Amino acid sequence: MLESLLALGGLVLLRDSVEWEGRSLLKALIKKSALCGEQVHILGCEVSEEEFREGFDSNINSRLVYHDLFRDPLNWSKTGEALPGGPLEALRALCRRTDPGPVTIALDSLSWLLLHLPCTTLCQTLHTLSRQDSCHGDSSPGEQVHVLGLLHEELHGPGPLGALSSLAQTEVTLSGALGQASAHILYRRPQQRPSHQTQWFSILPDFSLELQRGPPLESQPYPDPHTPSMDPTTHLTFNLRLSKKEREAKDSLTLPFQFSSEKQQALLCPGLGQPTSHIFYEPDAYDDLDQEDPDDDLDV
Amino acid sequence: MFPELNNLLNTTPDQVEQGKLTLLCDAKTDGSFLVHHFLSFYLKANCKVCFVALIQSFSHYNIVGQKLGVSLTTARECGQLVFLEGLKSAVDVFFRPQEEPHPLQFLREANSGNLQPLYEFVQEALKPMDSGEAAWRCPVLLVDDLSVLLSLGVGAVAVLDFVHYCRATVCREWKGNVVALVHDSGDAEDEENDILLNGLGHQSHLILRAEGLATGFCKDVHGQLRILWRRSSQPTAQRDRSLTYQYKIQDKNVSFFAKGMSPAVL
């Protein structure tokens, strides 16, 4: 289920496209984590902090720590405001955090990191990040690290996509139809077969997740609300149904070209009641009435 | 500017949305009419415009601008328009001493450098005046076009970084707008261009895509325009609205109509 995406821990990949964007879902999952009491660290590369925090109330915003890689990721302004060491160092700093308690790390976006860092380095760092619970010897199983990564599918080739996919415990691919978004979820549980699920959902203005039961009901591409659906069998000029009497009469009707025994008898011996027909012929001058059979001389 | 396109986009020069990135792309047709529209639109809206024109000369844009009711010469003289004429200044790069930074510095570099000098040119051109009074409504960066940078040897990631910085400064900090044209290669396998186009698509608030008709050329319908609104502040209020219209380019105007409803056909 979409709500229990974070229960498994590890890396959750949100794969979106230009048409079906995934940042709203990312924010909805972050809101869920924050409401569960977790602290959320966001490595923001694509949108500014104000834009990311928009829509969250102050209760949730107080639990979000935004590491700003948007304003000056490559240190072009040289004002010293940029995060030191660039994107890789910022990512590694997240690995080294020592706050106690469950934590969610959101990477917005993995695509940006993948375009600016070598794929192998990024994968190794992600692996370290999502396997952190094994590093702390005394942590209870409940204190897992959840990593959410937003990935724009069209920007990368099959190699990097496959590498990230193999690191992920859960992959959510966003698509949709007729204005309704859907998520195709692939779970990889350890020592079990991967399981698939498709969930239709929508995200409310306050970034809570609303699950829909199925695809949108209107299947016509241009639904016209003004024409009600009409029953085409009303107002016909012919009869579509037969009454019982009509059905009996139909069944007992003999068809004209059906050869039944009655018809045979009727043909063989014309009954007394049947009027015989006579032919009256007046031969004219050119007729040659020869009584002989013209076929007699054939040797057949 | 084309009044019919303003109606479709629901804007007027008096009410300009700020802080937006608009992506113009064209596939199998020429989308430069959109560039002329936005240039004249923002000049009429009293915005300060920095136009990075890499494709055509100043006089070309000026002639078309005059048909649409703006004079680029006047705008440049009074400081409303900062015009980087790529065709002319590209030659200057080679005749300047190397220490002086030039916006098109990347032309001199053997390996595909970054576009930081170009970004600094834009920053210098559009930064708000310190005088305190707002002479112009908001800064606008217009680029025609980004695909040619790929042809000139800049990598797709470098161009994306340039647009990223322009967004961070012009859109976010100064509440201005950025409009850029990218060509869609379509069937041709151009991975760098696809990365650029899709990468910008994810960052854009509005995508205008001019496409040629699938059935070929036509005298009365020059193409089809797809409009996609993205990243509205409320996630589901207007879930990524998309509209499609067909258009015909005339001498001083572009007329838009619903698909199949061209006046020549009806």
Interface residues (C-beta under 8 A of the other chain):
Chain A: V18 E19 W20 E21 R23 S24 K27 E46 S48 E50 E51 E54 G55 F70 R71 D72 P73 L74 W76 S111 L115 H116 H152 E154 L155 G157 G179 A181 S202 I203 L204 P205 F207
Chain B: N114 Q116 Y119 E120 V157 L160 D161 H164 Y165 A168 R172 E191 D194 I195 N198 G199 G201 H202 Q203 I207 L228 R230 R231 S233 Q234 P235 T236 A237 R239 D240
